Amino acid sequence: MKKSQFLSLLMVSISFSFLFGQSPLIIDHNCTDLSAIPTEWVDSAKNKLFIAYGHTSHGSQLTSGMNAMESHFSDGQYDWSHSGGAGELHLFEGDGYGDGYMDHDVGYAGWDDETREYLDLFPECNVIMWSWCGQVNDGNLPSRYFIPMEALETEYPDVKFVYMTGHLEGLGPDGSLFAANQEIRDYCMNNNKILFDFADIEKYSPAADTNFQQYYANDACQYNHPDGGTANWAIDWVNNKPSHELTQIAQYCTSCAHSQGLNCALKGVASWWLWASIAGWQEQNPNSLETEIFSEINLYPNPAEDILYIDNLEPGDQLLITDVQGRIRFKEHILNRKSIALELCEFSNGVYIVQIINNNGIGRESLFVKR
């Protein structure tokens, strides 16, 4: 098959994925509440999944966090191993900077062929994930990441492929790494992929009340304090919450590459959120765009081009529209009207989250803007 024909087929695959495939599954800082993951879905992940994970130093933060969880929970609930023994999640880690199976990371050429080699040798493997280290902003993402991943998804339709963003580099929201990570997010949202948003998790403390990337946070959780000087959100949070379960988990993380133990702990929890979701819990996952907390939101058309109509509003409702990074694009307190027509001329193509907040809770619905 000629390369042009192959690329055309991939683009058709992308389009059909958008129309008929699963909704996006985004694992980010909203997925770090361990108490929210039902035990039965942790057990289901152990029973169903055979994961292969290629990574180098930054990517080891996930498994360092999982190791810390395994040490903290002595009942075996979060046990895992490379071979998947009784009561353990089967998660094979690649050979790092060596030359074995799934070695290096997605920033190095040949990762896709290494994936094929592994899947052909171990056809029972049903989840593949590769991390980045520092090369995510070094080159053209479609040609070296998106298209090879689509090819693998086409060749191995029974395998779940997990996309990842890179880390924070301390250059804030105007840095090239931020732009590259956002390109990955947009691609995954628009094409219904599974994304582990590595960078998003290290933007936030467990309180999730401040996006520290706006203060030039780096991968070590250090940022420029608005009152002057530097601070470290992970160290400060642990010092202020010594009895919190996350602090207790973090103390077992003695080798969190490039970062702090709390960051690894958060990524360990998010990893289990990912495994449980892939095993079937994603139907209840609030980051799956098909999920609604309640169903009263009525917005149309969706996808929308120029004008969005929202019905069934009630006095006292707070209407909030954000992008996928949580930035507010529209906000209004509803006084007496039950419907609204919103012009979308300032909304670029992409996915947005429409929220209705009232005394009954929060309702969410995804909005696709496509022109």
PyMOL commands that set and color helices and strands:
alter all, ss='L'
color gray80, all
select helices_A, chain A and resi 3-20+29-31+34-36+39-48+60-72+111-121+141-155+172-174+176-190+198-201+212-215+233-240+245-250+261-279+281-284
alter helices_A, ss='H'
color red, helices_A
select strands_A, chain A and resi 25-27+50-54+80-81+89-93+127-130+160-164+194-196+222-224+230-232+298-300+307-311+318-323+328-333+340-343+350-358+361-369
alter strands_A, ss='S'
color yellow, strands_A
deselect
rebuild
show_as cartoon
